[in-house]
Amino acid sequence: MSIKNIIKNTYIETKGYLYFSTFICFLINLYMQKSTQQRYAKQLINILNNMQNYFAYYYKAKYNFYFANYEVSLKNINIFLKKYPYHVEGGYLKSQILYCMGNKENSWKILENILEFSTRLKTWLMLSKIVENEDDFNKFENLYYKYNQNTNKQITLYLIHAGIKGMAYKRTKYYLENLILNHKFSSKNKISKKELNSKDAINALKDIKNFFNKLNIKIFLVSGTFLGCIREGRILSHDYDIDIGIFNESINCDIAETICKEGLFCIHEYNTPSIIKVKHINGILIDIFIHYKEDDKVYHLGGKAKWYNTLFELKEYEFLGEKYFGAKDFNLYLTENYGEDWRIPKTSFDNVLDTPNAIIINDDLYILHLYKLLMSKYSIYYQEKILNELYKYDENNFINKYKIHKGY
């Protein structure tokens, strides 16, 4: 995480509470970024503790959370929140701890309580992430109307995310249609994802490699990360996460559970079959795609699509000062993923619509994906392509309304 972002996070955590100790808190957050420096973070937490500063309990909770010491983490955050019951970041941390301990009900209650005294958008984001079924979505939807958020575009997007996770596809499409037809999405406010900080991405990729090395599991670069490795020798400038793969037969433990004990990672998105979505402590998102062999093919999958490649051997490549595995026949792999023109950089790309090897496995999710694309920067260049694809799925009624809305 950049110094600027560490300062920002420390400010959010300590605003209105600390003055003289803020610099110590900044250093704790700084030293937590690297496993080789985490002992210094622990020493600084002890300094706060000796000063009888209650933020020592907050950082003890945070530190132990990243090692999956949830009981210890919960004990400390409870002491902290007893002193500062309206500390939003403390509430978020407790909610995460409880969810990881299997107590989703109380995790949800904490976030719901935060809505009573805070307007932070992050609360809605966190609620959307722990939606697991349609009942959860119903609860989210009730809160959405309780707090009159139907005019808030960002919170509506979180509602849509919750609807997808809760498999409430019909209602989710309703909200997407209303959002598209009732909001102006100019080239300036089209939805886009946050691009990677290259230094953070390099550190996160190295740390995830070291983690899997300890497990004797061979990882390999896939998708955009592998394209960046081969075509440009760096992380793609427009990428927003790191993509790695592992073969199903190499898995020898519960990876999601084990990685949370590493001190550097937490689960970023729950209930995503065949993809382990983790977040490095520096903020970088990593998708770990489980690859399955099927005759002479290998595939990985998400909720809406399955991507097939010719079964490949692995080869080591020099990348960002380290050695990483990737498909030995990189030309075949990248051609199957991106087409024969994979060497030509593209201004915009969709990982389903533009991948020759994608097979749709869930029509409902794919249609929702196409709706969302109409709000993204991708549609600036490929609006007709999206609409033509929607025609194939009998979305004519919506398309006609969309064209009237757009004035053509």
C-alpha positions as CSV (number, residue, x, y, z in Angstrom):
1,M,0.0,0.0,0.0
2,S,1.4,3.4,-0.9
3,I,2.4,5.8,1.9
4,K,-0.4,8.1,0.8
5,N,-3.0,5.3,1.3
6,I,-1.5,4.2,4.6
7,I,-1.8,7.8,5.8
8,K,-5.4,7.9,4.6
9,N,-6.3,4.7,6.3
10,T,-4.7,5.7,9.5
11,Y,-6.5,9.0,9.4
12,I,-9.9,7.2,9.0
13,E,-9.1,4.9,11.8
14,T,-8.0,7.6,14.3
15,K,-9.9,10.7,13.2
16,G,-11.4,12.4,16.3
17,Y,-9.8,10.1,18.7
18,L,-6.0,10.4,18.7
19,Y,-3.5,13.2,18.3
20,F,-0.1,12.5,19.7
21,S,-0.3,8.7,19.0
22,T,-1.4,9.0,15.4
23,F,2.2,8.6,14.1
24,I,2.6,5.3,16.0
25,C,-0.6,4.1,14.4
26,F,0.7,5.0,11.0
27,L,3.8,3.0,11.6
28,I,1.8,0.0,12.8
29,N,-0.1,0.1,9.5
30,L,3.1,0.5,7.6
31,Y,4.9,-2.4,9.2
32,M,1.9,-4.7,8.9
33,Q,2.3,-4.6,5.1
34,K,5.3,-7.0,5.0
35,S,5.8,-10.2,6.9
36,T,9.5,-9.4,7.6
37,Q,8.4,-6.2,9.4
38,Q,5.4,-7.3,11.3
39,R,7.4,-7.8,14.5
40,Y,7.9,-4.0,14.5
41,A,4.1,-3.5,14.3
42,K,3.7,-5.8,17.3
43,Q,6.3,-3.8,19.3
44,L,4.5,-0.5,18.5
45,I,1.2,-2.0,19.6
46,N,2.9,-2.9,22.9
47,I,4.1,0.7,23.2
48,L,0.5,1.9,22.8
49,N,-0.6,-0.6,25.4
50,N,2.0,0.7,27.8
51,M,0.7,4.2,27.2
52,Q,-2.7,2.8,28.3
53,N,-4.0,3.9,24.9
54,Y,-7.2,2.0,24.0
55,F,-6.2,1.9,20.3
56,A,-3.7,-0.8,21.3
57,Y,-6.7,-3.1,21.5
58,Y,-7.9,-2.0,18.1
59,Y,-4.6,-2.8,16.5
60,K,-4.2,-6.1,18.5
61,A,-7.5,-7.1,17.1
62,K,-6.5,-6.1,13.5
63,Y,-3.1,-7.8,13.8
64,N,-4.6,-11.1,15.1
65,F,-7.3,-11.0,12.5
66,Y,-4.7,-11.3,9.8
67,F,-3.4,-14.5,11.5
68,A,-6.9,-16.0,11.9
69,N,-6.6,-15.7,15.7
70,Y,-10.3,-14.8,15.8
71,E,-10.9,-15.4,19.5
72,V,-8.1,-13.2,20.5
73,S,-9.1,-10.6,17.9
74,L,-12.7,-10.6,19.1
75,K,-11.7,-10.2,22.8
76,N,-9.6,-7.1,21.9
77,I,-12.1,-5.4,19.6
78,N,-14.8,-5.9,22.3
79,I,-12.6,-4.0,24.8
80,F,-12.0,-1.3,22.2
81,L,-15.6,-0.9,21.2
82,K,-16.7,-0.7,24.9
83,K,-14.6,2.4,25.1
84,Y,-15.5,3.7,21.6
85,P,-18.9,2.2,20.7
86,Y,-19.3,4.5,17.6
87,H,-15.9,3.8,16.0
88,V,-17.0,2.7,12.5
89,E,-13.8,0.9,11.5
90,G,-13.8,-1.0,14.8
91,G,-17.4,-2.1,14.0
92,Y,-16.3,-3.2,10.5
93,L,-13.5,-5.2,12.0
94,K,-15.8,-6.9,14.5
95,S,-18.2,-7.7,11.8
96,Q,-15.5,-9.4,9.7
97,I,-14.2,-11.3,12.8
98,L,-17.7,-12.7,13.6
99,Y,-18.4,-13.7,10.0
100,C,-15.1,-15.6,9.8
101,M,-16.1,-17.3,13.1
102,G,-19.3,-18.5,11.4
103,N,-21.6,-16.0,13.2
104,K,-23.2,-14.3,10.2
105,E,-26.2,-13.2,12.2
106,N,-24.3,-11.0,14.6
107,S,-21.9,-9.9,11.9
108,W,-25.0,-8.5,10.0
109,K,-26.4,-6.9,13.1
110,I,-23.3,-4.9,13.7
111,L,-23.3,-3.5,10.1
112,E,-27.0,-2.8,10.4
113,N,-26.4,-0.9,13.6
114,I,-23.7,1.2,12.0
115,L,-26.3,2.4,9.5
116,E,-28.0,4.2,12.4
117,F,-25.1,6.6,13.0
118,S,-22.9,6.5,9.9
119,T,-23.5,7.3,6.2
120,R,-20.3,5.4,5.1
121,L,-20.9,3.6,1.8
122,K,-18.5,0.9,3.0
123,T,-21.3,-0.4,5.3
124,W,-23.5,-1.2,2.3
125,L,-20.5,-2.8,0.5
126,M,-19.8,-5.1,3.5
127,L,-23.4,-6.0,3.8
128,S,-23.5,-7.0,0.1
129,K,-20.5,-9.2,0.5
130,I,-22.0,-11.4,3.2
131,V,-25.3,-12.0,1.3
132,E,-25.5,-15.8,0.7
133,N,-29.1,-16.4,-0.3
134,E,-32.4,-14.8,-1.2
135,D,-33.4,-14.3,2.4
136,D,-30.3,-12.2,3.0
137,F,-31.1,-10.2,-0.1
138,N,-34.5,-9.5,1.2
139,K,-33.0,-8.1,4.4
140,F,-30.6,-6.0,2.3
141,E,-33.5,-4.7,0.2
142,N,-35.5,-3.8,3.3
143,L,-32.7,-1.7,4.6
144,Y,-32.3,-0.1,1.2
145,Y,-35.8,1.2,1.4
146,K,-35.8,1.9,5.1
147,Y,-32.9,4.4,4.6
148,N,-34.4,5.8,1.3
149,Q,-31.4,4.9,-0.8
150,N,-33.2,4.3,-4.0
151,T,-31.8,7.5,-5.5
152,N,-28.2,6.7,-4.5
153,K,-26.5,5.1,-7.5
154,Q,-23.6,3.6,-5.6
155,I,-25.8,1.9,-3.0
156,T,-28.1,0.7,-5.8
157,L,-25.0,-1.0,-7.3
158,Y,-24.3,-2.7,-4.0
159,L,-28.0,-3.8,-3.9
160,I,-27.4,-5.3,-7.4
161,H,-24.3,-7.1,-6.2
162,A,-26.3,-8.4,-3.2
163,G,-29.0,-9.6,-5.6
164,I,-26.6,-11.5,-7.7
165,K,-25.0,-13.2,-4.7
166,G,-28.5,-14.0,-3.3
167,M,-29.6,-15.4,-6.7
168,A,-32.6,-13.0,-6.9
169,Y,-32.0,-12.6,-10.6
170,K,-35.4,-11.2,-11.6
171,R,-35.4,-8.4,-9.0
172,T,-31.8,-7.7,-9.7
173,K,-32.6,-7.2,-13.4
174,Y,-35.4,-4.8,-12.4
175,Y,-33.0,-2.6,-10.4
176,L,-30.4,-2.7,-13.2
177,E,-32.9,-1.7,-15.8
178,N,-34.1,1.2,-13.6
179,L,-30.6,2.3,-12.9
180,I,-29.6,2.3,-16.6
181,L,-32.8,4.1,-17.8
182,N,-32.9,6.7,-15.0
183,H,-29.3,7.7,-14.8
184,K,-27.1,9.4,-17.3
185,F,-23.9,7.5,-17.8
186,S,-21.6,9.8,-19.7
187,S,-18.0,8.9,-20.6
188,K,-16.9,10.7,-17.4
189,N,-19.1,8.8,-15.0
190,K,-19.2,5.3,-16.6
191,I,-18.4,2.7,-14.0
192,S,-14.8,1.5,-13.9
193,K,-12.8,-0.5,-11.5
194,K,-9.8,0.8,-9.6
195,E,-6.5,0.1,-11.3
196,L,-3.6,-1.6,-9.6
197,N,-0.7,0.1,-7.9
198,S,2.1,-1.6,-9.6
199,K,4.5,-1.7,-6.6
200,D,1.7,-3.2,-4.4
201,A,0.9,-5.7,-7.1
202,I,4.5,-6.9,-7.3
203,N,4.6,-7.4,-3.5
204,A,1.2,-9.1,-3.4
205,L,2.2,-11.5,-6.2
206,K,5.5,-12.4,-4.5
207,D,3.7,-13.0,-1.2
208,I,1.0,-15.2,-2.7
209,K,3.8,-17.2,-4.5
210,N,5.7,-17.6,-1.2
211,F,2.5,-18.8,0.5
212,F,1.8,-21.5,-2.0
213,N,5.5,-22.6,-2.0
214,K,5.1,-23.4,1.7
215,L,2.2,-25.7,0.7
216,N,4.1,-27.3,-2.1
217,I,1.4,-26.1,-4.5
218,K,2.6,-24.8,-7.9
219,I,0.8,-21.6,-9.0
220,F,0.8,-20.2,-12.5
221,L,-0.1,-16.9,-14.1
222,V,-3.3,-16.8,-16.0
223,S,-5.6,-14.4,-17.9
224,G,-4.6,-10.7,-17.8
225,T,-1.6,-11.3,-15.5
226,F,-0.1,-13.8,-17.9
227,L,-0.8,-11.5,-20.8
228,G,1.0,-8.7,-19.1
229,C,3.9,-11.1,-18.4
230,I,4.3,-12.2,-22.0
231,R,3.3,-9.1,-24.0
232,E,4.6,-6.3,-21.9
233,G,6.8,-7.8,-19.2
234,R,4.8,-6.0,-16.5
235,I,1.3,-5.8,-14.8
236,L,-1.1,-4.4,-17.4
237,S,-1.7,-0.7,-16.6
238,H,-5.5,-1.1,-16.8
239,D,-5.7,-4.3,-14.7
240,Y,-7.5,-4.2,-11.4
241,D,-6.5,-7.6,-9.9
242,I,-4.0,-10.4,-10.1
243,D,-5.0,-13.7,-11.7
244,I,-3.3,-16.9,-10.8
245,G,-4.2,-20.6,-11.3
246,I,-3.7,-23.8,-9.5
247,F,-4.6,-27.4,-10.6
248,N,-7.4,-29.0,-8.7
249,E,-5.3,-32.2,-8.0
250,S,-2.6,-30.2,-6.4
251,I,-4.8,-28.9,-3.6
252,N,-3.7,-30.5,-0.3
253,C,-5.6,-28.4,2.3
254,D,-8.4,-25.9,2.8
255,I,-6.7,-23.0,1.0
256,A,-9.2,-20.3,2.1
257,E,-8.8,-21.3,5.7
258,T,-5.0,-21.6,5.5
259,I,-4.3,-18.4,3.7
260,C,-6.1,-16.4,6.4
261,K,-3.4,-17.5,8.9
262,E,-0.6,-16.1,6.8
263,G,-0.7,-12.6,8.3
264,L,-1.0,-10.9,4.9
265,F,-4.4,-12.0,3.4
266,C,-8.1,-12.1,4.1
267,I,-11.0,-13.4,2.0
268,H,-12.3,-10.6,-0.2
269,E,-15.5,-12.3,-1.5
270,Y,-17.2,-15.2,0.1
271,N,-19.2,-18.0,-1.6
272,T,-17.5,-18.0,-5.0
273,P,-17.2,-21.6,-6.1
274,S,-14.0,-22.6,-7.9
275,I,-12.5,-19.1,-7.3
276,I,-10.8,-18.1,-4.1
277,K,-10.9,-14.3,-4.0
278,V,-8.4,-12.9,-1.5
279,K,-7.2,-9.4,-0.6
280,H,-3.7,-8.6,0.3
281,I,-3.2,-6.4,3.4
282,N,-1.9,-3.7,1.0
283,G,-5.3,-3.7,-0.8
284,I,-4.4,-5.7,-3.9
285,L,-7.1,-8.2,-5.0
286,I,-6.1,-11.7,-6.1
287,D,-8.3,-14.2,-7.9
288,I,-7.1,-17.8,-7.5
289,F,-8.7,-19.9,-10.2
290,I,-9.0,-23.6,-9.6
291,H,-8.2,-25.4,-12.9
292,Y,-9.8,-28.8,-13.7
293,K,-8.6,-31.2,-16.3
294,E,-11.1,-32.8,-18.7
295,D,-9.6,-35.1,-21.3
296,D,-7.2,-33.0,-23.4
297,K,-8.7,-29.7,-22.1
298,V,-8.4,-27.7,-18.9
299,Y,-11.0,-25.3,-17.6
300,H,-11.7,-22.8,-14.9
301,L,-15.1,-21.3,-14.1
302,G,-17.0,-18.4,-12.5
303,G,-20.7,-18.0,-11.9
304,K,-21.7,-17.2,-15.4
305,A,-19.1,-18.8,-17.7
306,K,-16.5,-21.6,-18.0
307,W,-13.2,-21.0,-19.9
308,Y,-11.6,-23.8,-21.7
309,N,-8.0,-24.1,-22.8
310,T,-6.0,-26.9,-24.4
311,L,-4.3,-28.8,-21.7
312,F,-0.9,-27.1,-21.1
313,E,2.4,-27.8,-19.7
314,L,4.0,-25.3,-17.4
315,K,7.2,-23.3,-17.9
316,E,9.0,-20.7,-15.7
317,Y,9.1,-17.1,-16.9
318,E,11.1,-14.2,-15.5
319,F,8.6,-11.6,-14.4
320,L,9.0,-8.6,-12.1
321,G,12.3,-9.8,-10.8
322,E,11.0,-13.3,-9.8
323,K,10.2,-16.6,-11.6
324,Y,6.6,-17.6,-12.2
325,F,5.1,-20.5,-14.0
326,G,2.8,-20.0,-17.0
327,A,1.6,-22.0,-20.0
328,K,4.6,-23.3,-21.9
329,D,2.9,-22.7,-25.3
330,F,2.0,-19.1,-24.4
331,N,0.9,-18.3,-28.0
332,L,-1.7,-21.0,-28.0
333,Y,-2.9,-20.2,-24.5
334,L,-3.2,-16.4,-25.2
335,T,-4.8,-17.0,-28.6
336,E,-7.5,-19.2,-27.0
337,N,-8.1,-16.5,-24.4
338,Y,-7.8,-13.3,-26.4
339,G,-7.9,-14.2,-30.1
340,E,-5.1,-14.2,-32.7
341,D,-4.6,-10.4,-32.2
342,W,-3.6,-10.8,-28.5
343,R,-0.3,-8.9,-29.1
344,I,-2.3,-5.7,-29.9
345,P,-3.2,-3.8,-26.8
346,K,-6.9,-3.0,-26.5
347,T,-8.5,0.1,-25.0
348,S,-11.3,-2.0,-23.5
349,F,-11.9,-5.7,-23.0
350,D,-14.6,-7.9,-21.4
351,N,-13.6,-11.2,-19.9
352,V,-16.7,-13.0,-21.2
353,L,-17.9,-11.2,-24.3
354,D,-14.4,-10.9,-25.8
355,T,-12.9,-14.3,-24.9
356,P,-13.2,-16.9,-27.6
357,N,-12.9,-19.8,-25.1
358,A,-15.8,-18.7,-22.9
359,I,-18.9,-21.0,-22.6
360,I,-21.9,-19.5,-20.8
361,I,-23.1,-21.7,-18.0
362,N,-25.7,-19.4,-16.4
363,D,-27.9,-17.4,-18.7
364,D,-29.4,-15.3,-16.0
365,L,-26.0,-14.2,-14.7
366,Y,-24.8,-13.5,-18.2
367,I,-27.7,-11.3,-19.0
368,L,-27.1,-9.3,-15.8
369,H,-23.5,-9.1,-16.8
370,L,-24.5,-7.6,-20.1
371,Y,-26.8,-5.1,-18.4
372,K,-23.9,-4.0,-16.2
373,L,-21.6,-3.6,-19.2
374,L,-24.0,-0.9,-20.6
375,M,-23.0,1.2,-17.5
376,S,-19.3,0.6,-17.9
377,K,-16.6,2.3,-20.0
378,Y,-16.6,-0.8,-22.2
379,S,-19.9,0.4,-23.7
380,I,-18.3,3.6,-25.0
381,Y,-16.7,1.5,-27.7
382,Y,-18.9,-1.6,-27.8
383,Q,-22.5,-0.6,-27.1
384,E,-23.9,-2.3,-30.2
385,K,-22.0,-5.5,-29.5
386,I,-23.6,-5.6,-26.0
387,L,-27.1,-4.9,-27.5
388,N,-26.7,-7.5,-30.2
389,E,-25.8,-10.1,-27.5
390,L,-28.8,-9.1,-25.5
391,Y,-31.0,-9.7,-28.6
392,K,-29.9,-13.3,-28.6
393,Y,-31.4,-13.6,-25.1
394,D,-34.8,-12.1,-26.1
395,E,-34.2,-8.8,-24.2
396,N,-36.0,-6.8,-26.9
397,N,-38.3,-4.9,-24.6
398,F,-35.4,-3.5,-22.6
399,I,-33.4,-2.8,-25.7
400,N,-36.2,-0.7,-27.2
401,K,-36.5,1.3,-24.0
402,Y,-32.8,1.7,-23.9
403,K,-32.6,3.1,-27.4
404,I,-35.4,5.6,-26.7
405,H,-33.5,6.6,-23.5
406,K,-30.3,7.1,-25.6
407,G,-32.2,9.0,-28.3
408,Y,-31.7,6.7,-31.3
